[in-house]
Amino acid sequence: MTDKLWGGRFAEDITQEVLDYTLTVDVDERLVFADLWQDLAHMLMLGVRGIVTGEVAQAVLGSLLRLWERAERGELRLRPELEDVHFNLEQQVIEELGRERGGHLQTARSRNDQVSTDTRMYLRRIQLDAVAANLDLIGELLAFPETDLLAILPGYTHSQAAQPISVAFWKSAHASMLLRDVRRLRGAFERTDECPLGACALAGTSFPLDRELTARLLGFGGVLSHALDATSARDYLIESAAAFAIGGNNLSRMAEEIVMWSGHEYRLVEVADAYATGSSIMPQKKNPVVAELARGRAGRTAGTLVQLLTMAKGVTLGYSCDLQEDKPYLWHAIDAYLSTLRIVAGQTRGLRFDGARGEQLCWDNFSTATELANHLVTAHGLPFREAHHVSGALVAALLKRGATLRDTAAAAEILGELGHPVDEPVLARLFAPAAAVSGYTSPGGTSPRSVTAVRAELSSAAEAHAAWLGGARRRLRDAQDATFAAARDVAAGAGIAKALDRIAPSLNGEL
């Protein structure tokens, strides 16, 4: 007979090859804190419901607390032959206490609801860390100096210069986009923050569980009540992966602009030396490698989303081992996304934009031609479509002469020939990129007034998200502290009901 914890019906053990293929201890290292916290909450619930004796609860809680202390000191090691984090911790309790007491830990619980609970607990932390990292980057983008309000850049459509914008407008646009990433992460957190513990293998149990109690002890916002759904669900992981992939994509788009604009042909921005490297052969090179890697690592987050969708699509309700393939890829995406958010925040702080170069490119690319069309509508009464045609004809004529909109005398001459004369001083004002930027005063536009208003709006939203983040982190911290406090009281000999009553205020109400 095998000595595995599940081995009662088996005549022989799995081979080393099968063990190596199925084990997850390397991936499960990140779940040790969650599994131990969950074990404590589960044993407190078993004790207060009378499913295990007070003596068993006291002994098991004491053993789990000692395992936690070892983990805190970095001394807890997961043994590959025990397959996963759940069996590792249970076996170590059994080895210390014997099966007569330690063997009660897995009462009324399956690895199916256990792993889902652990993963949700870990993922909540990551989602909150990602919200925090996004808010830090948003803060960097919105902390632009007043000079950025009139520092000129060419805005682009179809990768062609379009209309002039300001550096502040560009920065606030990316902040606006990242705030949607925060909202996506908050939505994913809401659907992750449901406790599956107590669903057992898939159908619940005949033991008189208190699922509300364990959910509260673990800091969850509520219980995922349907047992079959609770053990089968992986959509919360896929939704999180989607949020990471979209966020990675947004960071990649910013990185693409920085890489492109830092080239000699544009010379619009320069990254700080600390965020660039040189060439092994070309001494003149300064390569924006952080931005390049941020762009490249978006592929990791996108790939994880596809992997998880593919993994889950053919799995029927109830647990299958296909689902253990979720974590290796998700961990990879998490590391890529969080590290990119954090390093991009540092890179953003050191970006140096060249507004004079931006203004020159706007002149060279006829970026203010739309202002002539608008003027012909407002001052000459032309329909916009006709004004658009006249402005386009002017651009074509100037290009034939090798001129730009700086050549206001030539522009006035051509417009006269087209039958729509405009005085040269008026043209000088219309065509100036800085004047155009200042004139885009519609809500959400690139004028200093509009950008200042949008910055206030975005900053207010970021502050609200930061307040929510603080509250969510506080709830998880308070629940963990309360669970450990109750476990320590019981391990020291206190009654379970009394220990739980003592921590009730920390769990936002009556248990």
Salt bridges, closest charged atoms under 4 A:
ASP35 OD1 - HIS86 ND1 2.88
ASP39 OD1 - ARG109 NH1 2.80
GLU55 OE2 - ARG101 NH1 3.37
GLU75 OE1 - ARG73 NH2 3.03
GLU81 OE2 - ARG79 NE 3.33
GLU83 OE1 - ARG111 NH1 3.36
ASP84 OD2 - ARG111 NH1 2.63
GLU95 OE2 - ARG79 NH2 2.83
GLU96 OE2 - ARG66 NH2 2.61
ASP118 OD2 - HIS86 ND1 3.53
ASP129 OD1 - ARG473 NH2 2.81
GLU140 OE2 - ARG349 NE 2.87
GLU146 OE2 - ARG455 NH2 3.03
ASP148 OD2 - LYS171 NZ 2.94
ASP181 OD1 - ARG184 NH2 2.82
ASP193 OD1 - ARG124 NH1 3.29
ASP193 OD2 - ARG475 NH2 2.78
GLU239 OE2 - ARG191 NH2 2.68
GLU256 OE1 - ARG295 NH1 2.64
GLU257 OE1 - HIS174 NE2 2.78
GLU270 OE2 - LYS286 NZ 2.79
GLU270 OE2 - ARG352 NH2 3.60
ASP273 OD1 - LYS286 NZ 2.70
ASP326 OD2 - ARG234 NE 3.26
ASP326 OD1 - LYS327 NZ 3.10
ASP335 OD2 - ARG30 NH2 2.57
GLU413 OE2 - ARG401 NH2 3.29
ASP489 OD2 - ARG502 NH1 2.42
